[in-house]
Amino acid sequence: MVLMAFLHVPSQSVMAAAGFASVQHVPVLFGRQHRYCREFNRFLRERATLDWHPEGHTAAAGALRGRRIAYPSRATVHDWAERLSNFDDWLHETGRDWKTVDYLSDIVQGYQADMLTGRWSQDGRPLKPATVNVRVQIACTFLKWAAERDLRPPFTVLSVSMSVEAHSGSSSHGHRAITVTSRAGSLRCEAKPFITIPTADQIRRWLASVQSRRGYTKALMCKTVLRTGMRRREVVEMRVNDLPERKDWVVIGEHVQMRLLHGTKGTKSHSSEGEEMGPPRTIGVPLDLAEEIDYYRTWRRLRPATMWMKRNRGKPAPDRLFLSEYDGTPISMDTLYRAWTVTPDVKVESWHPHAGRHYWACQTLLSALEQETSRAKATISQMPEAWVYEVGRSIIDTRIRPQLGHVDIETTLIYLRWITSITVLADHYVDWHAFLEEANG
């Protein structure tokens, strides 16, 4: 059996104690037959510490120009490592050497083409252009670094720079100009598809299946995504005290206010203990869900936390909220993803944790529109489409964006397109809330 490339994630506390705090969050890549990938790992370390940057935005250069340069987050570095492991496997599978590969014949017509046709994919099906582009981009970035470090001959990627307008919440015009670089041969990504959300009955049966097959804790995590719109990483990295103690709850409109710090998207900072934190965001947690999380934290979590401490004598229980019911280890991103997508007996088309965020947004949009129309003693279907569109835009900006965090302009437009089908989905919304009331009654 040929061993594939894999990542080792070292203990951050052990790395820090050994004097390697600056790279304690950087995974270590091993190739086939447990081969240590020396150059790939050196590249990851230099990118993580900003000792090298493809556009010259190093820590030293930023200090000279008086500019603030953000270090890549732990999640970003891990993503780079996973993509490099895929590239390393492809190199060995095709008998190529990264020291000699050429951009056009090997990368565009080889690596990229193999992913696009399905020759290099897990199930033999073509990969999405967006996936192909990010994998090729990190491979090219590594090869550019290797050339600059005199580890291989020069590696040239034909590219063009252009100025485009990006949506901005801080600009008085609602947008700002940014410069982007497009490489020759990159694939045009498809526009985001129209959102479709499952029916209430599908959600009901799917959640029941998750709980029966993977346990109560993972079902609660799935429900948290559906009821709050939190990202998978944000749910996985929730801490025990992120939800305030019940006596300190601030309840606004039947929602308990909770401040997120861990796993949020954006520029990261580090605590005095070296813990990575994202930009803070305050969200509303439905009161009944907050009560369920509080009960889990106070009672149901005790058993797995005790199991973990017995296995790790002398160490306190993990600070992460959601622990495995089997051994008490913190539930990982991959475990939650598999519980959501693979395990349940009830299969839902295109259903994954990120789609759960869309589900929350659509239900919130629908609920708010129903409240607005009820004041006029009308239904949504009776209102002019232009009215629905403009009120929907206001709801997205004032309620949905703050809860979800970063929502790009494309997603906003998809939600606005989605509201034109609101009369079809209204019954699903009513059924879903009736189900929630039954479950909590």
ABEGO torsion letter per residue (X at the ends): XBBBBBBBBBBAAAAAAAGAAAAAABBBBBBBGGBBBAAAAAAAAAAAAGABBAAGBBAAAAAAAGBBBBBBBAAAAAAAAAAAAAAAAAAAAAGBBAAABBAAAAAAABAAAAAAAGABBAAGBBBBAAAAAAAAAAAAAAAAAAAAAGABBBBBBBBBBBBBBBBBAABAAGBBBBBBBBBBGBBBBBBBBBBBBBBAAAAAAAAAAAAAAAEAAAAAAAAAAAAAGBBAAAAAABBAAABBBAAABBBBGGBBBBBBABGBBEBBBBBAAGBBBBBBBBBBBBAAAAAAAAAAAAAAAAAAAAAAAAABBGBBBBABABBBAAAGBBBBAAAAAAAAAAABABBBBGBBAAAAAAAAAAAAAAAAAAAAAAAAGBBAAABBAAAAAAAAAAAAAAAAAAAAEBBBAAAAAAAAAAAAAAAAAAAAAAAAAAAAAAAAX
